[in-house]
Amino acid sequence: MLDTPTYLFIVVVGGLITLVVGQILMRSGIGFLRDVFDDDEAAVSANRLLGVLFHLVALGFLALISTYRPFDVEGRVQIVVTQLGGVLLVLGVLHGLALLLLARIRSKRRNESIETAMTTQYEQQRRARQTQRQQVIEGGPPSGG
């Protein structure tokens, strides 16, 4: 069983690490999201929501990990290192999941953008062919200059 000072030390250090990693994600993620969203306000909003999600999940796992003893280790230092190692692993997994989510959002938005551009180009070409046909029907072949 952990004594209170050791438990509090794990929670405080884990909380600080979580906050630092979360801030790095939010600062780095805004540029990524601006590339994804055409609207700057939407990018900022999505970044904040993802940041809140990351912090809530990470702090929740921190609360769970801080009381969980997966290994039978002796000594206060060994317990702290083991617990903080668990926190770092969870933060790494959450960071990876956040990056995958962002990459998936960006890929989806890019595909939609490409599809829209291709559809627009196709429609323009179709209208041009239709106009050419209409000119041929109405006045004979188009005159060359």
Order of alpha helices (4+ residues) and beta strands (2+ residues): alpha-alpha-alpha
